[in-house]
Amino acid sequence: MKGPTVKGLATGFQLPDRAQTTEFWVVRHGESTWNVLGRYQGQADVPLSLEGRLQAAMLAERLTGLGFAAVYSSDLSRALSTAQIVSERLEGAPEVQLDPGLREIDVGVLSGKDTPQLRLEHPEYLEALRADPWATRRPGGESMEDLYARAGASFQQMRERHPGERVLVFTHGGVVRVAVGLALGGVPQNAWARLSVTNTSVTRILLMPGGGTLLGFNDSAHLEALNEATEADDVLGPNEDS
């Protein structure tokens, strides 16, 4: 999975030095039982639904035989179960390595609540979130800014361990957004609310010292035969309009 070093093009566009670049395939977990119910999950350890296991199996079929230098996962079961279903179909069936830094955003006291409960019990939080989705903390939990620092550190550690290699990461919707931000050198504040992340979708990025490149976002072509693949997650919550 080493790649050639390309110095540049006649146009002056500088391609990344692939020997110092790590290619990440970042996967959101399959649908969970709380995704079905429209509940905030955060770091609650919620299992995959039957639909979620089917989504993971369809992704596994798509990735069968591909090689990755390493496979990492959040230690929450919905991500780990997705990783295990897929990894056994990869070249060499690599062991899944756990990284708690890849956990979903901590939603604090919102865990287990649905949208009507949030609107009734935490209207001030929802208003603050609409105004500033980047820095607003979930009551008793984290903000996207906090998540970016935590998960971003995990990605940089993986990059340092795997220069010139391709790595598969199983995680959560909020962390997929972090990966996009790392690739682009940041995301405009209000764009966080507009990055829909489908269950078991694949987002591909390159990370290198001091920068990154977004190769593809929210690719869920393997789910075309399914009727539904939920995009609701813990960043804004299910069915929010902002």
Helices and strands as residue ranges (DSSP letters): G 18-20, E 22-28, H 33-37, H 50-63, E 70-73, H 77-87, E 96-98, G 100-102, G 108-110, H 115-121, H 123-131, H 144-161, E 166-171, H 173-184, G 189-194, E 202-208, E 211-219, G 221-223
